[in-house]
Amino acid sequence: MAVTPNLLPVEKALALLREGPLGPAELCRQVLLLQGQSEELSSRLAATMLEPDPRFCRLPDGRWTVTGYEQSFQAAELTRASFVVVDVETTGFAPPADRVIEIGMVKVNGCRIEESYETLIDPQRPIPGPITSLTGISYGMLAGCPTFREICAEVVRFIGEAVFVAHNAPFDWRFVQSEIALATGCRLLNPKLCTRVLARRLLPELERRNLDELARYFNLGFRARHRALGDAQVTAEVLLRFIERAGEKGITTLPALFEYLKPRKRSSTEN
């Protein structure tokens, strides 16, 4: 599953079990804040909580661990991995007060761009003039368009279990999470990847790493700048070039790439 109810115990269990298997009693202690119950009760509680979710499985020794896309992620080769590149246009910068007015998504599987999704969205509130000037999207254009609640299931299905990718990913991730939470009370659990961070590590010679600069560097053209699908398409092409560059550095799996992107610790000799 790509989403799970916000703040439910299964989320806590998922975070814990990503670090390694745990027995039922320890799960009940850390996730449900229960202790002192019998082993049989602990086993029943853990099973009730985790058995319906395909991300979890029970080992022969009775401990619980992660499975499904969690383990697939650990073994995924970059050239075979699934990514969904996302771009949103919004009424501002601070969800949930600000809302998404357009979403564009591009699916990348096995280093091939396969399909895309785009829609305008009625935010049910005015669009500031500067946003219309930047995107060309006016409130009048959104009359009759669906609300995010109405297309939420389509968005979640399209993203699936893929790695969520965006340029300046915290911005798009924050808005998509906010909209899904408002619509369903759920949130995405997918790994997320930022092409701006990739640019910082893989193209250190560039002084500026915004999407326009990366498009120029790789000689890419926009179908429509500052429109969700146009920006997502260019970001997907940039992602493919970064996957190639990562491979040249010997980075061939998703875990290796995420490890490579972790902030570097400064040595004690650095000023």
FIPA-871604 format. One record per residue: residue in one letter; x, y, z of N, C-alpha, C in turn. Coordinates in steps of 0.2 Angstrom, whole numbers, plus 5000, padded with zeros to 4 digits. Example, Ala and Ser with C-alpha at 12.3 -4.5 7.8 and 13.67 -1.06 7.14 Angstrom:
% FIPA-871604
A506649725039506249785039506649845039 S506449895035506849955036506450005039 
***
This chain:
% FIPA-871604
M500449945000500050005000500450065000 A500250114997500650184996500450225002 V499850215005499750265011499450225016 T499450255022499150225028498850275033 P498350265037498050315041498650355045 N498550415045499050465048499050445055 L499650435058499850425065499550365068 L499350315064499150255067499750215069 P499650165073500150125076500550085070 V500250065065500650035060501250075057 E501150145057501650185055502250185059 K502150185066502650175071502950105070 A502550055069502849985068503349985062 L503050015056503450015050504150055051 A504150105055504750145056505250095060 L504950065065505450025070505649965066 L505249935062505449865059505949885053 R505949945050506449955045507149955048 E507149955055507849955058508049875060 G507549835059507649765060507049735064 P507049665063506449625066506349635074 L505749635076505649635083505049585085 G505149565091504649515094503949555096 P503449515097502749545098502749585105 A503149565110503149605116503449665115 E504049675112504349735111503949785106 L503649755101503149795097502649825101 C502349785105501749815110502049865114 R502649855117502949905121503049975118 Q503349965112503550025109503050065104 V502550025102502050045097501450065101 L501250015105500550025109500650045116 L501250055118501450075125501150035130 L501149965128500949915133501449875135 Q501449855142501949805144501649765150 G501949705151501749665156501149615154 Q500949625148500449575146500749505144 S500349455144500649385142500949385135 E501349335134501649325127501049305122 E500549275124500049255120499649315118 L499549365123499149425121499549475117 S500249475118500649515114500649485107 S500649425106500649395099499949415095 R499449405099498749425096498749495094 L498949535098498949615097499349625091 A499949605091500449615085500149585079 A499849525079499549505073498949545070 T498549565075497949605073498149665070 M498649695072498949765070499249755063 L499649695062500149695056499949645051 E499549595052499349545047498949565041 P498549615042498149645036498549685032 D499149705034499549745030500149705026 P500149705019500649665016501349685016 R501449745020502149765021502549725026 F502149685030502449655036502349575035 C502849545038502749475038503049445045 R502849385047503149355053503649305051 L504149305055504749265054504549195057 P504949145056504849075059504949075067 D505349125069505449125076504949175080 G504449195076503949235079504049315079 R504649335077504749405076504449435070 W504249495070503949525064504549565060 T504449575054504849615049504549645044 V504849685040504549715034504649665028 T504149675023504249635017503949675011 G503749645006503449685000503949734997 Y503649794996504049844993504649874997 E504549865004505149885008505749845006 Q505749775006506249735004506449744997 S505949764992506149774985506549834985 F506449884989506849944989507549934991 Q507649894995508349874998508749844992 A508349804988508749774982508749804975 A508349854975508149884968508749914965 E508949894959509449924955509149994952 L509550044952509350104949509050104942 T509350064938509150054931508550014930 R508249984935507649944935507149974940 A507250024944506850054949506250094946 S505750104950505150134948505150204951 F505050254947505050324950504350354947 V504150404951503550444949503850514950 V503950554945504150624945503550674946 V503550714951502950754952503050824952 D502550864950502650934950501950964952 V501951014956501251044958501351124957 E500751154955500651224955500151234960 T500251294964499951304970499651374971 T499251384976499051454977499551494981 G500051464984500551494988501051444990 F501351454996501851414999501751385005 A501151385008501051365015500451325016 P500451255014499951215015499751205023 P499151185025498551175021498151245019 A498451305021498051365020498151375012 D498651355009498751355002498651294999 R498351284993498151224990498451214983 V498351154981498651134974498151154969 I498351184963497951204958498051164952 E498651124951498751084946499251034948 I499250974946499750924947499950884940 G500550874940500750834934501250784936 M501250724934501650664936501850624930 V502450604930502750564925503050494928 K502850444925503050374928503750354924 V504250334928504850314925504950244928 N505050194923505150124925505750104921 G506250074924506750044920507150094916 C507250154918507550204914507150224908 R506450214908506050234902505450274905 I505350324901504750364903504150334900 E503650314904503150264902502450304901 E502250344906501550374905501550434910 S501050474909501050534912500250554915 Y500250594919499550614922499550684923 E499050724921498950794923498250814924 T498150864928497450894929497550954933 L497051004931496951064934496451044940 I496551084946496151064952495851124955 D495251124957494851174960495051184967 P495451234969495651244976495151274981 Q494551294978494051314982494251374986 R494651414983494851484985495151524980 P495251584981495551634975496251614974 I496451634968497151624966497451694966 P498051704970498351764970498651784963 G498551854961498851874955499551854953 P500051854958500651834956500751764954 I500251724956500251654954499951644947 T499451684946499151684939499751714934 S500051764936500551794931501151744930 L501351704935501851654934501651594930 T501051564932500851504929500351504923 G500051564923499551574917498851544919 I498851514926498151484928497751534932 S497151544929496751594933496151554936 Y495851584941495251554944494751534939 G494651574934494151554929494251494925 M494951474924495051414921494951354925 L494851364932494751304936493951294937 A493551334934492851314935492651254932 G492351204936492151144933492651094934 C493251114936493851064937493751024944 P493950964945493850924951494250954957 T494050944963494350954969494950904970 F495450914974495850864975495550804978 R495050814982494750754985494450704980 E494250734974493950694969494450654965 I495050684965495550644961496050614965 C495950614972496450594976496650514975 A496150474974496250404973496650394966 E496550434961496950424955497650444956 V497750494960498450514961498850464965 V498550434970498850384975498950324970 R498450304966498650244962499150254957 F499250314954499750334949500450324953 I500450354959501150354962501250284965 G500850244967500950174969501450174974 E501950124973502450114978503150144975 A503150184970503750214967504050264971 V504650274970505050324973504750394971 F504550434975504250504974504850554972 V504850584966505450624964505150694962 A505450744964505350814962505950854962 H505850914959506450964959506251014965 N506651014970506451044977505951004980 A506050934981505550884983505150904989 P505550934994505150955000504450994999 F504551044994503951084992503351034990 D503551004984502950964981502750904986 W503150874989503050824994502550855000 R502750905002502350935008501550955005 F501550974999500850994996500450934995 V500750884992500450824990500250784997 Q500650785002500450755008499850785011 S499950855011499350895014498750885011 E498750875004498050865000497850795002 I498250745002498050685003497750675010 A498050705015497850705022497150745023 L497050795019496450835020495850795017 A496050755011495550715008495350645011 T495850615014495750545017496050535024 G496350585027496650575033497250525033 C497550515027498150465026498750505023 R499250475023499850505020500250455016 L500650485012501150435008501750415012 L501950355011502550325014503150315010 N503050335003503550314998504250355000 P504750324998505450354998505350414994 K505750474995505750534991506450554989 L506450574983507150594980507050664977 C507550704978507550774976508050784971 T507850804965508350814959508850874960 R508650924965509050974966509650954971 V509450904975510050874979510450834975 L510150794970510550764966511050804962 A510850864960511250914956511750934960 R511650944966512150974971512750924971 R512550864972513150814972513450784966 L513050784961513250754954513550814949 L513350874951513550924946513850984951 P514350974955514551024959514851084955 E515051074949515251134945514751184944 L514151174944513551214943513551264948 E513451334947513351374952512651384954 R512151374949511451374951511151304948 R510751284952510451214951509651214950 N509351274948508651274947508551234941 L507851224940507651174934507851214928 D507851274927508051304921508751294919 E509151304924509851294923510051214921 L509751174924509851104923509551084916 A508951114914508751104907509251134902 R509551194903510051214899510651174899 Y510851144904511451104905511351044901 F510851014901510650944897510350964891 N510251024889509951034882509251014881 L508851024887508151004887507751064886 G507151054882506651104881506051094885 F505651144887505051134891504451144886 R503951094887503351104884502951164886 A503051174893502651224896503051244903 R503351294903503751314910503251334915 H503351314921502851334927502151304926 R502151254922501551214922501751144924 A501251114928501451054931501750994927 L501450974922501650924918502250944914 G502351004911502951024908503551024912 D503451044918504051044923504250974925 A503650934926503850864928504150824922 Q503950834916504350804910505050814910 V505250884911505950904911506250874917 T505950874923506250844928506450764928 A505950734924506050664923506650654918 E506750694913507350684909507950704913 V507950744917508550764921508650704926 L508150674929508250614933508650554929 L508450544923508750494919509450504918 R509650574917510350584916510750584923 F510450594928510750584935510850514936 I510350474935510450394936511050374932 E511150394926511750374922512350404925 R512350464927512950484931513150454937 A512650434941512750394947513050324945 G512850294940513150234938513850244936 E514050294933514750304932515150314938 K514850324944515150334950515150264954 G514850214951514850154954514250144959 I513750194958513150194962512550164958 T512450104960511950064956511350034959 T511250054965510550034969510250094972 L509650084974509250144977509550154984 P509750104988510050114995510750154994 A511150134989511750164988511650234986 L511150254982511050324980510850364986 F510350334990510150374996510750385001 E511150335002511750345006512250395004 Y512350394997512750444994512450514995 L511850524995511550594996511450615003 K511650575008511650605015512150655016 P511950705020512450765021513050735024 R513650765021514250745023514450785030 K514750745034515050775040515650805039 R515750875041516350905040516850885045 S517450875043518050855047518250915052 S518550895057518750935062519250995059 T519550975054520051025051519751075046 E519151065045518751115041518551175045 N518651235041518451295045517651305043 
***
